[in-house]
Amino acid sequence: MDLVVTSLEVWDGVWRRNQHLVAGLLRRDPDLRVLFVEPATDPLHAALGASQPRLGRGLRRGPQLDGIHPDALWLLEPTKWLPRRVDRRLDERWARQVLRAAQTLEMDRPVLWVNDPRGSLLVEATQWPSLYDVTDDWTVADRSTAETERIKTQEHVLLTRCDEVVVCSPALEASKGALRAVTLVPNGVDASAYLVGHERPSDLPAGAVAVYVGTLHGDRLDVDLCAQTALALAGSGRLVLVGPDSLAAEQRSRLLSAGAVLLGARPSDEVPAYLVHADVLVVPHVVTPFTDSLDPIKLYEYQAAGRPVVSTPVAGFRDVADDLMTVAASSAFVAAVVDAVAHAGRAGRVADEATRAQRSSAADWSRRVDQMVEILARLHARGAGS
Protein backbone atom coordinates (compact mmCIF):
# COMPACT_ATOMS: atom_id res chain seq x y z
CA MET A 1 0.00 0.00 0.00
CA ASP A 2 1.10 3.57 -0.72
CA LEU A 3 0.22 6.43 1.62
CA VAL A 4 0.44 10.21 1.09
CA VAL A 5 0.42 12.21 4.34
CA THR A 6 -0.06 16.00 4.30
CA SER A 7 1.40 17.03 7.65
CA LEU A 8 1.26 20.19 9.74
CA GLU A 9 4.76 19.44 11.03
CA VAL A 10 8.15 18.67 9.53
CA TRP A 11 9.75 15.29 10.03
CA ASP A 12 12.60 16.09 12.39
CA GLY A 13 13.96 14.91 15.72
CA VAL A 14 10.96 16.26 17.64
CA TRP A 15 8.41 13.53 17.07
CA ARG A 16 4.73 14.34 17.24
CA ARG A 17 1.59 12.33 16.48
CA ASN A 18 2.22 11.95 12.75
CA GLN A 19 5.75 10.63 13.12
CA HIS A 20 4.85 8.12 15.82
CA LEU A 21 1.90 6.76 13.85
CA VAL A 22 3.62 6.67 10.45
CA ALA A 23 6.77 5.03 11.82
CA GLY A 24 4.65 2.47 13.65
CA LEU A 25 2.72 1.68 10.47
CA LEU A 26 5.91 1.32 8.44
CA ARG A 27 7.34 -1.12 10.98
CA ARG A 28 4.14 -3.19 10.87
CA ASP A 29 3.94 -3.42 7.07
CA PRO A 30 7.16 -3.94 5.06
CA ASP A 31 5.22 -3.30 1.83
CA LEU A 32 3.97 0.13 2.91
CA ARG A 33 5.46 3.23 1.28
CA VAL A 34 4.82 6.74 2.59
CA LEU A 35 5.17 10.17 0.99
CA PHE A 36 5.22 12.56 3.96
CA VAL A 37 4.47 16.14 2.86
CA GLU A 38 5.99 18.68 5.24
CA PRO A 39 5.00 22.35 5.60
CA ALA A 40 6.60 24.57 2.97
CA THR A 41 9.55 26.76 3.87
CA ASP A 42 8.90 30.50 3.64
CA PRO A 43 12.18 32.27 2.72
CA LEU A 44 10.59 35.71 2.40
CA HIS A 45 8.92 35.53 5.81
CA ALA A 46 12.15 34.23 7.34
CA ALA A 47 14.19 37.08 5.85
CA LEU A 48 11.71 39.71 7.06
CA GLY A 49 11.79 38.13 10.51
CA ALA A 50 15.60 38.25 10.68
CA SER A 51 15.93 34.45 10.67
CA GLN A 52 17.91 32.41 8.18
CA PRO A 53 15.93 31.96 4.94
CA ARG A 54 16.25 28.68 3.06
CA LEU A 55 14.60 26.85 0.20
CA GLY A 56 12.54 23.74 0.71
CA ARG A 57 14.47 20.51 0.32
CA GLY A 58 12.01 19.05 -2.17
CA LEU A 59 11.54 15.30 -2.57
CA ARG A 60 14.06 13.15 -0.72
CA ARG A 61 14.42 9.93 1.23
CA GLY A 62 13.45 10.05 4.86
CA PRO A 63 15.93 9.45 7.68
CA GLN A 64 17.19 5.96 8.42
CA LEU A 65 14.91 4.44 11.06
CA ASP A 66 15.28 1.09 12.81
CA GLY A 67 13.08 -1.57 11.28
CA ILE A 68 12.10 0.54 8.24
CA HIS A 69 13.40 0.00 4.68
CA PRO A 70 15.31 3.01 3.25
CA ASP A 71 12.89 3.26 0.30
CA ALA A 72 9.76 3.12 2.46
CA LEU A 73 9.69 6.73 3.73
CA TRP A 74 9.93 9.75 1.43
CA LEU A 75 9.72 13.40 2.47
CA LEU A 76 8.58 16.38 0.42
CA GLU A 77 9.36 19.91 1.61
CA PRO A 78 8.02 22.55 -0.83
CA THR A 79 8.97 26.23 -0.96
CA LYS A 80 6.47 29.04 -0.44
CA TRP A 81 7.76 31.87 -2.59
CA LEU A 82 5.12 34.53 -1.97
CA PRO A 83 2.39 35.25 0.61
CA ARG A 84 -1.05 33.82 -0.15
CA ARG A 85 -2.49 37.33 -0.48
CA VAL A 86 -0.08 37.93 -3.39
CA ASP A 87 -0.06 34.45 -4.94
CA ARG A 88 -3.72 33.53 -5.23
CA ARG A 89 -2.84 30.16 -6.74
CA LEU A 90 -0.40 29.18 -3.99
CA ASP A 91 -2.41 26.21 -2.76
CA GLU A 92 -3.05 24.92 -6.29
CA ARG A 93 0.69 25.01 -7.00
CA TRP A 94 1.30 23.13 -3.75
CA ALA A 95 -1.21 20.44 -4.73
CA ARG A 96 0.39 20.01 -8.16
CA GLN A 97 3.80 19.57 -6.54
CA VAL A 98 2.43 16.84 -4.27
CA LEU A 99 0.86 15.09 -7.24
CA ARG A 100 4.13 15.26 -9.21
CA ALA A 101 6.03 13.77 -6.26
CA ALA A 102 3.53 10.91 -6.00
CA GLN A 103 3.89 10.28 -9.73
CA THR A 104 7.69 10.31 -9.45
CA LEU A 105 7.42 7.59 -6.79
CA GLU A 106 4.94 5.71 -9.03
CA MET A 107 2.20 5.96 -6.43
CA ASP A 108 -0.70 5.43 -8.79
CA ARG A 109 -3.55 5.11 -6.29
CA PRO A 110 -2.33 5.86 -2.79
CA VAL A 111 -4.42 6.38 0.31
CA LEU A 112 -4.49 10.07 1.24
CA TRP A 113 -4.05 11.04 4.90
CA VAL A 114 -4.83 14.73 5.45
CA ASN A 115 -3.63 16.55 8.55
CA ASP A 116 -2.91 19.93 6.92
CA PRO A 117 -6.40 21.16 5.86
CA ARG A 118 -5.21 22.32 2.46
CA GLY A 119 -4.99 18.64 1.62
CA SER A 120 -8.63 19.27 0.66
CA LEU A 121 -7.29 20.31 -2.74
CA LEU A 122 -5.93 16.78 -3.22
CA VAL A 123 -9.29 15.33 -2.19
CA GLU A 124 -10.93 17.44 -4.92
CA ALA A 125 -8.24 16.72 -7.53
CA THR A 126 -8.05 12.92 -7.15
CA GLN A 127 -10.14 9.84 -6.55
CA TRP A 128 -7.76 8.59 -3.86
CA PRO A 129 -9.35 6.98 -0.77
CA SER A 130 -9.01 9.66 1.88
CA LEU A 131 -8.68 10.14 5.62
CA TYR A 132 -8.91 13.43 7.51
CA ASP A 133 -7.01 13.32 10.80
CA VAL A 134 -8.18 16.26 12.94
CA THR A 135 -5.64 17.09 15.64
CA ASP A 136 -6.42 20.79 16.23
CA ASP A 137 -9.55 22.82 15.58
CA TRP A 138 -8.03 25.60 13.53
CA THR A 139 -11.49 26.97 12.78
CA VAL A 140 -11.58 28.44 16.30
CA ALA A 141 -7.92 29.52 16.53
CA ASP A 142 -7.03 33.21 16.74
CA ARG A 143 -6.39 33.93 13.04
CA SER A 144 -7.30 36.62 10.54
CA THR A 145 -10.80 36.55 9.11
CA ALA A 146 -9.47 35.55 5.70
CA GLU A 147 -7.39 32.71 7.13
CA THR A 148 -10.28 31.42 9.23
CA GLU A 149 -12.62 31.45 6.24
CA ARG A 150 -10.07 29.61 4.11
CA ILE A 151 -9.68 26.90 6.76
CA LYS A 152 -13.46 26.58 7.21
CA THR A 153 -13.90 26.13 3.45
CA GLN A 154 -11.19 23.49 3.28
CA GLU A 155 -12.54 21.64 6.31
CA HIS A 156 -16.04 21.57 4.81
CA VAL A 157 -14.60 19.69 1.83
CA LEU A 158 -12.73 17.31 4.10
CA LEU A 159 -15.68 16.55 6.37
CA THR A 160 -18.09 16.01 3.51
CA ARG A 161 -15.87 14.16 1.05
CA CYS A 162 -13.26 12.16 2.99
CA ASP A 163 -14.02 8.46 3.38
CA GLU A 164 -12.87 8.41 7.02
CA VAL A 165 -12.46 11.12 9.66
CA VAL A 166 -10.28 10.57 12.71
CA VAL A 167 -10.17 12.92 15.72
CA CYS A 168 -7.70 12.96 18.61
CA SER A 169 -9.83 14.36 21.44
CA PRO A 170 -13.30 13.95 22.98
CA ALA A 171 -13.99 17.62 22.23
CA LEU A 172 -13.28 17.08 18.55
CA GLU A 173 -15.31 13.87 18.64
CA ALA A 174 -18.28 15.91 19.85
CA SER A 175 -17.89 18.87 17.47
CA LYS A 176 -16.91 17.06 14.27
CA GLY A 177 -18.98 14.00 15.15
CA ALA A 178 -22.08 16.18 15.13
CA LEU A 179 -21.51 16.62 11.40
CA ARG A 180 -20.57 13.07 10.37
CA ALA A 181 -19.24 9.75 11.66
CA VAL A 182 -15.76 10.02 13.19
CA THR A 183 -13.31 7.67 14.92
CA LEU A 184 -11.50 8.70 18.10
CA VAL A 185 -7.77 7.89 18.00
CA PRO A 186 -6.17 9.72 20.96
CA ASN A 187 -2.54 10.72 21.21
CA GLY A 188 -0.09 8.54 23.11
CA VAL A 189 3.35 8.00 24.56
CA ASP A 190 6.40 5.84 23.97
CA ALA A 191 5.91 3.94 27.21
CA SER A 192 9.19 2.00 27.12
CA ALA A 193 11.21 5.24 27.06
CA TYR A 194 10.05 6.05 30.61
CA LEU A 195 10.83 2.65 32.12
CA VAL A 196 14.61 2.92 31.78
CA GLY A 197 17.09 5.02 33.71
CA HIS A 198 18.03 8.49 32.44
CA GLU A 199 20.94 10.68 33.51
CA ARG A 200 20.04 14.22 34.50
CA PRO A 201 20.53 16.44 31.42
CA SER A 202 23.61 18.61 31.81
CA ASP A 203 21.78 21.75 30.71
CA LEU A 204 19.11 21.53 33.42
CA PRO A 205 19.91 24.25 35.99
CA ALA A 206 21.16 23.13 39.38
CA GLY A 207 18.60 23.02 42.16
CA ALA A 208 14.85 22.65 41.90
CA VAL A 209 13.27 22.94 38.45
CA ALA A 210 9.70 23.31 37.23
CA VAL A 211 9.76 21.99 33.66
CA TYR A 212 7.48 22.56 30.69
CA VAL A 213 7.95 20.45 27.53
CA GLY A 214 6.20 21.46 24.32
CA THR A 215 6.19 23.97 21.50
CA LEU A 216 6.42 27.53 22.79
CA HIS A 217 3.61 29.29 20.94
CA GLY A 218 1.09 31.94 21.90
CA ASP A 219 -1.79 29.72 20.74
CA ARG A 220 -1.11 27.51 23.76
CA LEU A 221 1.41 29.04 26.15
CA ASP A 222 0.34 31.78 28.57
CA VAL A 223 3.49 33.88 28.37
CA ASP A 224 2.43 36.30 31.14
CA LEU A 225 1.74 33.38 33.48
CA CYS A 226 5.13 31.86 32.67
CA ALA A 227 6.88 35.14 33.44
CA GLN A 228 5.01 35.48 36.75
CA THR A 229 5.91 31.89 37.66
CA ALA A 230 9.59 32.38 36.86
CA LEU A 231 9.72 35.52 39.01
CA ALA A 232 7.94 33.81 41.91
CA LEU A 233 10.39 30.89 41.84
CA ALA A 234 13.44 33.13 42.13
CA GLY A 235 15.59 31.88 44.99
CA SER A 236 13.84 28.51 45.29
CA GLY A 237 13.92 27.11 41.78
CA ARG A 238 13.85 27.83 38.05
CA LEU A 239 11.19 27.60 35.38
CA VAL A 240 12.60 25.63 32.43
CA LEU A 241 10.91 25.56 29.02
CA VAL A 242 11.97 22.77 26.65
CA GLY A 243 10.71 22.74 23.07
CA PRO A 244 10.67 24.44 19.68
CA ASP A 245 10.52 28.21 20.07
CA SER A 246 7.80 29.92 18.02
CA LEU A 247 7.50 32.95 20.29
CA ALA A 248 7.63 36.56 19.19
CA ALA A 249 10.86 38.34 20.11
CA GLU A 250 9.07 40.46 22.74
CA GLN A 251 7.57 37.37 24.39
CA ARG A 252 10.93 35.60 24.48
CA SER A 253 12.62 38.66 25.97
CA ARG A 254 9.96 38.93 28.66
CA LEU A 255 10.50 35.32 29.73
CA LEU A 256 14.25 35.62 29.85
CA SER A 257 14.06 38.86 31.84
CA ALA A 258 11.83 37.09 34.38
CA GLY A 259 14.46 34.37 34.87
CA ALA A 260 12.95 31.57 32.80
CA VAL A 261 15.36 29.19 31.09
CA LEU A 262 14.59 28.43 27.43
CA LEU A 263 16.46 25.35 26.27
CA GLY A 264 15.00 25.04 22.78
CA ALA A 265 13.98 21.86 20.97
CA ARG A 266 15.34 18.50 22.02
CA PRO A 267 15.08 15.19 20.13
CA SER A 268 12.18 13.09 21.32
CA ASP A 269 14.43 10.36 22.70
CA GLU A 270 16.00 12.94 25.04
CA VAL A 271 12.72 14.36 26.36
CA PRO A 272 12.09 11.64 29.01
CA ALA A 273 15.29 12.64 30.81
CA TYR A 274 14.05 16.21 31.26
CA LEU A 275 10.68 15.02 32.52
CA VAL A 276 11.85 12.39 35.02
CA HIS A 277 14.44 14.80 36.49
CA ALA A 278 11.95 17.63 36.95
CA ASP A 279 10.85 18.43 40.48
CA VAL A 280 7.51 19.59 39.10
CA LEU A 281 6.02 19.49 35.62
CA VAL A 282 3.92 22.46 34.57
CA VAL A 283 1.27 23.29 31.95
CA PRO A 284 0.87 27.10 31.92
CA HIS A 285 -1.57 27.09 28.99
CA VAL A 286 -4.25 29.55 28.02
CA VAL A 287 -7.80 28.16 28.16
CA THR A 288 -9.52 28.90 24.86
CA PRO A 289 -11.86 27.11 22.45
CA PHE A 290 -8.73 26.16 20.50
CA THR A 291 -6.89 24.57 23.45
CA ASP A 292 -10.13 22.90 24.50
CA SER A 293 -10.03 20.98 21.20
CA LEU A 294 -6.63 19.41 21.93
CA ASP A 295 -5.50 16.08 23.30
CA PRO A 296 -2.09 17.14 24.67
CA ILE A 297 0.67 14.60 24.06
CA LYS A 298 2.37 16.02 27.13
CA LEU A 299 -0.46 14.65 29.30
CA TYR A 300 0.63 11.10 28.49
CA GLU A 301 4.33 11.98 28.75
CA TYR A 302 3.90 13.73 32.10
CA GLN A 303 1.97 10.80 33.53
CA ALA A 304 4.58 8.35 32.25
CA ALA A 305 7.28 10.40 34.01
CA GLY A 306 5.40 10.12 37.31
CA ARG A 307 6.30 13.57 38.65
CA PRO A 308 3.98 16.11 40.35
CA VAL A 309 2.08 18.22 37.78
CA VAL A 310 0.55 21.68 38.04
CA SER A 311 -1.71 22.69 35.15
CA THR A 312 -4.17 25.37 34.26
CA PRO A 313 -7.66 23.87 33.64
CA VAL A 314 -7.03 22.81 30.06
CA ALA A 315 -8.51 19.84 28.22
CA GLY A 316 -6.97 16.52 29.20
CA PHE A 317 -5.33 17.64 32.42
CA ARG A 318 -8.54 18.90 34.03
CA ASP A 319 -10.23 15.56 33.31
CA VAL A 320 -7.66 13.28 34.99
CA ALA A 321 -8.08 11.75 38.43
CA ASP A 322 -4.49 11.62 39.65
CA ASP A 323 -3.06 12.30 43.10
CA LEU A 324 -0.03 13.93 41.48
CA MET A 325 -2.13 16.34 39.43
CA THR A 326 -2.97 19.85 40.63
CA VAL A 327 -5.29 21.83 38.39
CA ALA A 328 -5.33 25.53 39.23
CA ALA A 329 -6.95 28.55 37.66
CA SER A 330 -4.48 31.07 36.27
CA SER A 331 -5.03 33.26 39.35
CA ALA A 332 -3.85 30.41 41.61
CA PHE A 333 -1.34 28.78 39.26
CA VAL A 334 1.80 30.59 40.42
CA ALA A 335 1.21 29.83 44.09
CA ALA A 336 0.46 26.19 43.25
CA VAL A 337 3.76 25.83 41.38
CA VAL A 338 5.76 27.48 44.18
CA ASP A 339 4.11 25.16 46.73
CA ALA A 340 4.70 22.07 44.58
CA VAL A 341 8.38 22.91 44.17
CA ALA A 342 8.73 23.48 47.93
CA HIS A 343 7.24 20.04 48.66
CA ALA A 344 8.66 18.13 45.70
CA GLY A 345 10.91 15.95 47.86
CA ARG A 346 8.12 14.81 50.16
CA ALA A 347 7.45 11.07 50.27
CA GLY A 348 4.71 9.92 47.95
CA ARG A 349 5.20 12.79 45.49
CA VAL A 350 6.49 10.47 42.76
CA ALA A 351 4.57 7.62 41.11
CA ASP A 352 6.17 4.20 41.53
CA GLU A 353 7.37 2.26 38.48
CA ALA A 354 4.43 -0.15 38.45
CA THR A 355 1.92 2.71 38.45
CA ARG A 356 3.77 4.54 35.70
CA ALA A 357 4.01 1.39 33.59
CA GLN A 358 0.30 0.70 33.94
CA ARG A 359 -0.68 4.24 32.97
CA SER A 360 1.66 4.56 30.01
CA SER A 361 1.09 1.09 28.55
CA ALA A 362 -2.62 1.85 28.16
CA ALA A 363 -1.71 4.92 26.09
CA ASP A 364 1.28 3.50 24.22
CA TRP A 365 1.58 4.59 20.60
CA SER A 366 1.41 0.94 19.54
CA ARG A 367 -2.27 0.89 20.59
CA ARG A 368 -2.97 3.94 18.44
CA VAL A 369 -1.18 2.26 15.52
CA ASP A 370 -3.49 -0.74 15.97
CA GLN A 371 -6.46 1.57 15.41
CA MET A 372 -4.91 3.22 12.36
CA VAL A 373 -4.12 -0.16 10.81
CA GLU A 374 -7.83 -1.01 10.86
CA ILE A 375 -8.84 2.36 9.40
CA LEU A 376 -6.24 2.26 6.62
CA ALA A 377 -7.20 -1.33 5.77
CA ARG A 378 -10.78 -0.15 5.19
CA LEU A 379 -9.54 2.66 2.96
CA HIS A 380 -7.18 0.40 1.01
CA ALA A 381 -9.98 -2.10 0.42
CA ARG A 382 -12.24 0.72 -0.76
CA GLY A 383 -9.55 1.89 -3.20
CA ALA A 384 -8.86 -1.60 -4.51
CA GLY A 385 -12.54 -2.18 -5.11
CA SER A 386 -13.18 1.00 -7.07
C-alpha positions, 0 to 999 in steps of 0.5 A: 500500500502507498500512503500520502500524508499531508502534515502540519509538522516537519519530520525532524527529531521532535516527534509528534503524532504523525511521526509516531503513527507513520513510523509504527505503520511502516514497521508493521507493514514492510510493503507500505510506502509513505510520501510525507508532505511537510509544511513549505519553507517561507524564505521571504517571511524568514528574511523579514523576521531576521531568521535564516531563509532557506529553500525547501528541500524538495523530494528526498528519502526520509531518515534511516529508522530502525526496522524501516526499509530506506525506500519506504519513507519519502519526504517532500518539503516545498517552498512558499515563494510569496504570501497567499495574499499575493499568490492567489494560486499558492495552494493549487501550485502546492497540490500540483507539486504533491501530485508530481512527487507521488507520480515520481514515486509511481504511487498510482492510487495511494491512500491520502491522509490529510492533517494539513487542511489544504490537503482538501485540494488533493481530495478534490483533484483525485479519486484517492481513498481519503482520511482526515485526521483532525488534531487541532480545531483551527477553525476556532484559533485566533487567526485573521478573518481571511485565514479562518474562512479559508480553513473553514472552506477546506474543512467543509470539503474534508468533512463532507468528502473524505471516506474516514475522519479521525479525531484525537480528542473527545472535544473534537469527537463531539464537534466534528462528530455532530456533522458526520461519523468520526473515529476517536484515536487519541494521542499517546506516549512511547511507554518503554522510554520512561521505564529505563534510567536516564541521567540528569541532562547537563543543561538543566539548571542546578537546584529545583526545576519546574519543567514545561515540555512542548512547543512555545507558541502563543496559541497555547502558552500563557506567556504572562503566566510563565513570566510570573511563575519564573519571578515567583520561583526566584531563589527557590527554583527555576522555570525551564521551558523545553521545546521548539521556540515559536515565540515573538521576540518580545515574548521571548525577551519577557520570559528571559528577563523574568528568569525563565530558562529556554532550552529550545527543541530536544530530540524526542528520545532525550525528552524523558530525561528532562521530565523524570528529572523535573521536580515539578512538571507544569502546563501554563496554557491559556484556556480557549476554544482552541486549546479545549479541542486538543488532546495534549501529548504532554499529558501522556508523557507527564503521567509516564514520568510520574512527577507532580504536575501543576496545570491550568484547567485545560482539556486533558489535564482537568479531566484526569483523576491523579493524586499527582495532578494539581489543576489551578486557575491562572489566578492560583497557578503561580502559588500552586507551582511554588508550593509544589516545588517546595514540597517536591521531595516529600514522600509519595510525590512520585509515582512508583514504576508499576503505576507509571508502567500501567498508565503509560502502557494503556496509552502506548503509541502501539495501541494507536497504531493498531487503530490506524491499521484497521482504518487504513485497511478499510480505505485500502480495500475501498480503493482496490474495489473502485 
